[in-house]
Amino acid sequence: MTQLKAAVRSESTHKPHVLLVEDEVSIAKRLEMLLDEEGYDVDLADTGQSALNKFKLKDFNLMVADLRLPDIDYMDMIQRVRDSWPETRVVS
């Protein structure tokens, strides 16, 4: 986590914005708490479509995504993010 944190923080002086895409609420909340404790500003999305909608409203430095999403194929969502927001790093 430390190398990832350093890479994201080196891009700006503000609190890094992370979009966490996870459809299991308990996992999402635990990861949100961990990332928040590490100094990230975390938004949650429980579907691929809700993640894409959030990108239209806010810039994210990093997206952490579940491989199995209920509505959109993971690879399709990743490709859309990379095409439209190439500055956002993606971790799965």
Backbone as ProteinMPNN parsed JSONL, in Angstrom:
{"seq_chain_A": "MTQLKAAVRSESTHKPHVLLVEDEVSIAKRLEMLLDEEGYDVDLADTGQSALNKFKLKDFNLMVADLRLPDIDYMDMIQRVRDSWPETRVVS", "coords_chain_A": {"N_chain_A": [[0.831, -1.193, 0.0], [2.037, 1.197, 0.6], [3.793, 1.982, -1.546], [1.933, 2.418, -3.597], [0.425, 4.465, -2.454], [2.387, 6.473, -2.284], [2.904, 6.869, -5.002], [0.462, 7.85, -5.992], [0.11, 10.114, -4.38], [2.297, 11.633, -5.156], [1.519, 12.83, -7.468], [-0.022, 15.022, -6.884], [-0.779, 17.639, -4.496], [-2.996, 17.5, -2.965], [-5.492, 15.653, -1.068], [-5.634, 12.402, -2.199], [-8.078, 11.226, -4.516], [-10.074, 8.419, -4.488], [-11.849, 5.942, -6.194], [-13.755, 3.368, -5.207], [-14.865, 0.385, -6.356], [-17.084, -1.903, -5.61], [-19.316, -4.505, -5.018], [-20.106, -5.897, -2.772], [-21.217, -4.995, 0.261], [-20.101, -5.185, 2.889], [-17.378, -5.724, 2.411], [-16.72, -3.481, 0.889], [-17.093, -1.406, 2.773], [-15.127, -2.024, 4.698], [-12.762, -1.782, 3.184], [-13.015, 0.895, 2.462], [-12.736, 2.128, 4.962], [-10.091, 1.407, 5.603], [-8.633, 2.652, 3.481], [-9.354, 5.309, 3.955], [-8.163, 5.724, 6.456], [-5.551, 5.664, 5.619], [-5.315, 8.06, 4.399], [-6.742, 8.729, 2.106], [-9.334, 10.157, 0.028], [-12.317, 8.715, -0.273], [-14.699, 7.406, -2.507], [-17.578, 5.412, -2.997], [-18.814, 2.865, -5.191], [-21.276, 0.631, -6.25], [-21.82, -0.71, -8.557], [-20.768, -1.149, -11.982], [-21.858, 0.764, -13.725], [-22.667, 2.785, -11.948], [-20.175, 3.572, -11.088], [-19.065, 4.642, -13.458], [-20.812, 6.781, -13.778], [-20.107, 8.319, -11.543], [-17.583, 9.154, -12.285], [-18.203, 11.111, -14.11], [-18.887, 13.2, -12.524], [-16.788, 13.793, -10.819], [-13.23, 14.009, -10.493], [-10.923, 11.345, -10.321], [-8.021, 9.999, -8.805], [-7.363, 7.399, -8.61], [-8.758, 4.189, -9.277], [-10.114, 1.484, -7.658], [-11.12, -1.656, -8.309], [-13.523, -4.276, -8.206], [-13.314, -7.513, -9.639], [-15.557, -8.86, -10.478], [-18.483, -7.661, -11.426], [-21.931, -6.694, -11.033], [-23.305, -5.666, -13.264], [-21.846, -4.678, -15.514], [-19.342, -5.835, -17.693], [-16.172, -6.348, -16.372], [-13.736, -5.792, -17.808], [-14.712, -4.228, -19.892], [-15.632, -1.979, -18.488], [-13.19, -1.03, -17.416], [-11.843, -0.395, -19.788], [-13.462, 1.692, -20.749], [-13.022, 3.603, -18.743], [-10.253, 4.04, -19.023], [-10.207, 5.054, -21.624], [-11.733, 7.432, -21.436], [-10.839, 8.76, -19.125], [-7.858, 8.914, -18.943], [-5.841, 9.639, -17.151], [-6.404, 8.515, -14.733], [-5.407, 6.049, -12.511], [-5.656, 2.462, -12.39], [-6.577, -0.216, -10.34], [-7.048, -3.617, -9.658]], "CA_chain_A": [[0.0, 0.0, 0.0], [2.878, 2.378, 0.722], [4.251, 2.396, -2.868], [0.772, 2.953, -4.297], [0.117, 5.747, -1.82], [3.41, 7.427, -2.689], [2.732, 7.165, -6.425], [-0.717, 8.697, -6.164], [0.354, 11.401, -3.715], [3.304, 12.409, -5.861], [0.88, 13.519, -8.574], [-0.659, 16.252, -6.45], [-0.602, 17.941, -3.083], [-4.275, 17.335, -2.278], [-5.842, 14.302, -0.64], [-5.968, 11.641, -3.406], [-9.456, 10.752, -4.644], [-10.131, 7.017, -4.891], [-13.164, 5.357, -6.412], [-13.756, 1.951, -4.861], [-16.001, -0.266, -7.011], [-17.27, -3.19, -4.922], [-20.748, -4.726, -4.814], [-20.367, -6.48, -1.451], [-21.197, -3.855, 1.169], [-19.174, -5.367, 4.017], [-16.019, -5.579, 1.89], [-16.561, -2.078, 0.503], [-16.959, -0.566, 3.973], [-13.817, -2.284, 5.307], [-11.743, -1.173, 2.339], [-13.176, 2.341, 2.59], [-12.156, 2.521, 6.239], [-8.638, 1.256, 5.484], [-8.129, 3.705, 2.607], [-9.549, 6.577, 4.658], [-7.116, 5.79, 7.481], [-4.281, 5.902, 4.927], [-5.296, 9.426, 3.913], [-7.424, 8.891, 0.827], [-10.728, 10.571, -0.044], [-12.879, 7.534, -0.918], [-16.085, 7.313, -2.944], [-17.966, 4.032, -3.256], [-19.771, 2.538, -6.243], [-21.572, -0.797, -6.133], [-21.964, -1.269, -9.903], [-19.935, -0.497, -12.974], [-22.531, 1.954, -14.235], [-22.598, 3.858, -10.947], [-18.788, 4.05, -11.118], [-18.918, 5.516, -14.625], [-21.564, 8.002, -13.481], [-19.332, 9.113, -10.589], [-16.489, 9.771, -13.025], [-18.727, 12.298, -14.787], [-19.073, 14.242, -11.515], [-15.603, 14.032, -10.0], [-11.982, 13.419, -10.969], [-10.328, 10.376, -9.406], [-6.63, 9.65, -9.049], [-7.234, 5.947, -8.595], [-9.961, 3.372, -9.159], [-9.892, 0.122, -7.189], [-12.345, -2.293, -8.783], [-13.809, -5.697, -8.097], [-13.28, -8.158, -10.953], [-16.911, -9.341, -10.814], [-19.488, -6.634, -11.197], [-23.24, -7.239, -11.37], [-23.984, -5.106, -14.43], [-20.967, -4.409, -16.648], [-18.129, -6.633, -17.739], [-15.047, -5.635, -15.755], [-12.805, -5.299, -18.819], [-15.395, -3.147, -20.605], [-15.604, -0.795, -17.623], [-11.808, -0.556, -17.356], [-11.538, 0.235, -21.068], [-14.167, 2.978, -20.79], [-12.314, 4.53, -17.852], [-8.966, 4.384, -19.637], [-10.46, 5.887, -22.806], [-12.291, 8.74, -21.082], [-10.084, 9.38, -18.021], [-6.568, 8.198, -18.988], [-4.971, 10.009, -16.035], [-6.778, 7.72, -13.562], [-4.78, 4.723, -12.375], [-6.643, 1.418, -12.118], [-6.096, -1.398, -9.615], [-8.138, -4.584, -9.474]], "C_chain_A": [[0.867, 1.245, 0.0], [3.362, 2.872, -0.638], [3.11, 3.013, -3.666], [0.425, 4.33, -3.757], [1.116, 6.814, -2.264], [3.244, 7.822, -4.15], [1.564, 8.106, -6.653], [-0.474, 10.065, -5.552], [1.362, 12.257, -4.469], [2.705, 13.208, -7.005], [0.241, 14.836, -8.152], [-0.424, 16.456, -4.959], [-1.898, 17.795, -2.302], [-4.487, 15.879, -1.865], [-6.287, 13.504, -1.874], [-7.41, 11.123, -3.369], [-9.443, 9.341, -5.212], [-11.581, 6.621, -5.082], [-13.036, 3.865, -6.179], [-15.028, 1.326, -5.434], [-16.103, -1.683, -6.459], [-18.746, -3.36, -4.621], [-21.086, -5.397, -3.486], [-20.14, -5.391, -0.401], [-20.172, -4.018, 2.284], [-17.721, -5.206, 3.573], [-15.751, -4.119, 1.542], [-16.318, -1.193, 1.728], [-15.608, -0.776, 4.651], [-12.691, -1.648, 4.502], [-11.806, 0.351, 2.409], [-12.519, 2.839, 3.877], [-10.624, 2.461, 6.177], [-8.042, 2.378, 4.634], [-8.259, 5.083, 3.253], [-8.47, 6.766, 5.724], [-5.743, 6.075, 6.869], [-4.229, 7.284, 4.276], [-5.951, 9.672, 2.571], [-8.841, 9.426, 1.026], [-11.426, 9.502, -0.876], [-14.349, 7.729, -1.264], [-16.36, 5.851, -3.248], [-18.937, 3.949, -4.42], [-20.014, 1.038, -6.163], [-21.845, -1.477, -7.473], [-21.007, -0.544, -10.842], [-20.552, 0.785, -13.493], [-22.49, 3.096, -13.229], [-21.175, 4.41, -10.868], [-18.585, 5.014, -12.284], [-19.659, 6.826, -14.416], [-20.788, 8.91, -12.527], [-18.155, 9.805, -11.27], [-16.947, 11.042, -13.734], [-18.85, 13.485, -13.829], [-17.791, 14.651, -10.801], [-14.381, 13.39, -10.656], [-11.424, 12.489, -9.9], [-8.885, 10.125, -9.807], [-6.469, 8.151, -9.243], [-8.608, 5.298, -8.536], [-9.526, 1.973, -8.735], [-11.186, -0.623, -7.471], [-12.36, -3.799, -8.557], [-13.787, -6.287, -9.508], [-14.66, -8.616, -11.411], [-17.921, -8.285, -10.421], [-20.843, -7.133, -11.68], [-23.823, -6.762, -12.698], [-23.126, -4.926, -15.672], [-19.765, -5.327, -16.557], [-16.954, -5.785, -17.251], [-14.124, -5.017, -16.805], [-13.415, -4.152, -19.632], [-15.352, -1.859, -19.775], [-14.199, -0.192, -17.567], [-11.444, 0.16, -18.658], [-12.215, 1.594, -21.199], [-13.461, 4.024, -19.926], [-11.001, 4.967, -18.492], [-9.139, 5.274, -20.864], [-10.874, 7.305, -22.43], [-11.499, 9.487, -20.012], [-8.712, 8.715, -17.935], [-5.625, 8.53, -17.836], [-5.285, 9.216, -14.764], [-6.08, 6.368, -13.597], [-5.856, 3.724, -11.974], [-5.962, 0.242, -11.44], [-7.284, -2.332, -9.457], [-7.681, -5.723, -8.597]], "O_chain_A": [[0.461, 2.265, -0.556], [3.349, 4.08, -0.876], [3.303, 4.025, -4.339], [0.16, 5.255, -4.526], [0.724, 7.936, -2.585], [3.425, 8.988, -4.499], [1.671, 9.057, -7.427], [-0.824, 11.079, -6.156], [1.284, 13.485, -4.422], [3.318, 14.17, -7.47], [-0.013, 15.689, -9.003], [0.062, 15.567, -4.259], [-1.894, 17.954, -1.081], [-3.74, 14.991, -2.276], [-7.244, 13.907, -2.536], [-7.893, 10.649, -2.34], [-8.877, 9.092, -6.276], [-12.436, 6.921, -4.249], [-12.29, 3.18, -6.879], [-16.136, 1.694, -5.044], [-15.304, -2.554, -6.803], [-19.369, -2.472, -4.039], [-22.258, -5.456, -3.116], [-19.017, -4.927, -0.202], [-19.444, -3.074, 2.592], [-16.919, -4.611, 4.292], [-14.689, -3.583, 1.858], [-15.438, -0.333, 1.714], [-15.003, 0.183, 5.13], [-11.776, -1.047, 5.066], [-10.772, 1.02, 2.415], [-11.826, 3.856, 3.872], [-9.947, 3.373, 6.652], [-7.05, 2.991, 5.03], [-7.372, 5.925, 3.112], [-7.927, 7.861, 5.869], [-4.876, 6.657, 7.521], [-3.221, 7.645, 3.669], [-5.737, 10.718, 1.959], [-9.469, 9.183, 2.056], [-11.157, 9.388, -2.072], [-15.144, 8.16, -0.429], [-15.472, 5.132, -3.707], [-19.77, 4.833, -4.619], [-19.071, 0.26, -6.023], [-22.075, -2.686, -7.519], [-20.505, 0.536, -10.53], [-19.856, 1.782, -13.681], [-22.299, 4.251, -13.61], [-20.991, 5.599, -10.606], [-17.998, 6.082, -12.113], [-19.178, 7.879, -14.837], [-20.807, 10.132, -12.681], [-17.772, 10.909, -10.885], [-16.147, 11.956, -13.934], [-18.909, 14.635, -14.264], [-17.718, 15.743, -10.237], [-14.493, 12.346, -11.3], [-11.451, 12.812, -8.712], [-8.561, 10.047, -10.992], [-5.567, 7.691, -9.943], [-9.509, 5.778, -7.847], [-8.674, 1.357, -9.375], [-12.237, -0.267, -6.936], [-11.349, -4.486, -8.699], [-14.199, -5.628, -10.463], [-14.902, -8.745, -12.611], [-18.177, -8.049, -9.24], [-20.91, -7.911, -12.632], [-24.747, -7.389, -13.216], [-23.642, -5.015, -16.786], [-19.234, -5.567, -15.472], [-16.779, -4.643, -17.676], [-13.77, -3.842, -16.7], [-12.712, -3.217, -20.013], [-15.069, -0.783, -20.302], [-14.043, 1.026, -17.661], [-10.805, 1.212, -18.628], [-11.613, 2.543, -21.702], [-13.32, 5.18, -20.324], [-10.682, 6.156, -18.494], [-8.312, 6.15, -21.117], [-10.413, 8.27, -23.04], [-11.49, 10.718, -19.996], [-8.426, 8.022, -16.958], [-4.695, 7.768, -17.572], [-4.503, 9.248, -13.814], [-6.155, 5.64, -14.586], [-6.834, 4.073, -11.312], [-4.921, -0.238, -11.887], [-8.394, -1.892, -9.159], [-8.456, -6.64, -8.324]]}, "name": "protein", "num_of_chains": 1, "seq": "MTQLKAAVRSESTHKPHVLLVEDEVSIAKRLEMLLDEEGYDVDLADTGQSALNKFKLKDFNLMVADLRLPDIDYMDMIQRVRDSWPETRVVS"}
